[in-house]
């Protein structure tokens, strides 16, 4: 789980600090005020407030009122401002992903993402400390929250990545910076969500002619090479 001082939090995300002690260390990151614990980073999407709940830092999209600033100072809570809470989460997750230094597997496609992610995580967990996407938390909010909740000793991070609009996979990939990628199938399911993708997908994608065994063969051989580069003793047997 991420632990970061307020000054480093602002530097990593480009947010502006309104109030708060620069060296206050925050732990964990949530977007639901009901999940706030002492010292948590709370990213305030519209309608949420967590200063009273003991948050270590609250990230807002609008200037706080003087009353809220005064309350935050009394509670020892930092307040930061950002123009885009999604971008804030993605940038913070990228910072923590680099700090973890683990191997990251990104999984995307029109079908089978969650099943592929669950099976791969279960297999790798026999040998490594694995942290994986819970359920289908695979969007611009869910994926960075998955990264930010990963234990500090994580060896393999298995991330599901979904999309509804152009450039979402690009943004998720820039944040997670995966070492390996699995694309289950990218074709008409994506085109139904984003009709403008249809001509492009017709040119570059074709329905896979093999079963998912092929995907795991690719993961097996690539993992063997990747882990061998990091440490000759970390070799996967599949």
Steps between C-alpha positions, in 0.01 A plus 500: 500500500634841407666712770596849392566841656276792404780688322586193291132442429471847350824463305398164352158612383536871423235587760522827693515488880253739664579408860672223693838395636740412219652206688168343606509139381177361353421132452257350252267672253120485471217681321219397739485701824363191680835329443711780646729403787752702696754645257331386176530694174147585394432607142178700508286444197190725511279444804763349732670648805728325747677762714284406797580131454871538574647509149867593480449681169192599303533569128237739366402641162388842625630757744395404855300741711680668789298295749623176344862621495473591869354158580775325305766694689342401831488135392852497355362420156668630185288635214622482143341630182494325163321572174442132422458240778535212250834633380605552862433131576679381186810709571510396865462133402787537252723638774417209732536243221858620443565487873379139519742395227302180438410330174168630361270304268231700319194312370251649255265396222133493409423172680658281764701764685378416850521125457849524351609728783359271770656183357839663439508649851408164655776318309770758577396515867631145540851639471493879539342771712223613264262795516220508243200707400200427724187417304501714187652820639656566162423862412679833549400499868499131590837406354704768680322418827606138450863607456490734799366223727774250408721387791854631498644149455299421183702305244245481218217746433224365273283784369182485296451797264169589340390777266191693394659784307803581290838515678383335825731200454778742415445692824474181708817363340693820560402481866565128558796473260452122458796276423272246331166528322223252422234596244220246511302630202457852364228512241129579469423521870728802517355635179149489646615719789701731275355486145785711366734209581327265253696590183828501690432164665403348166846578368710395796304231687371158417315249718752268666522156339628330815378450854619692806773236541695706249482809721637314801775347289606855412489602866694190603787554258517876554483473879786256491715748311390805702557343840831359383612854420406621851626194686620166362338322799150625415388265225137401449408133442175465309 
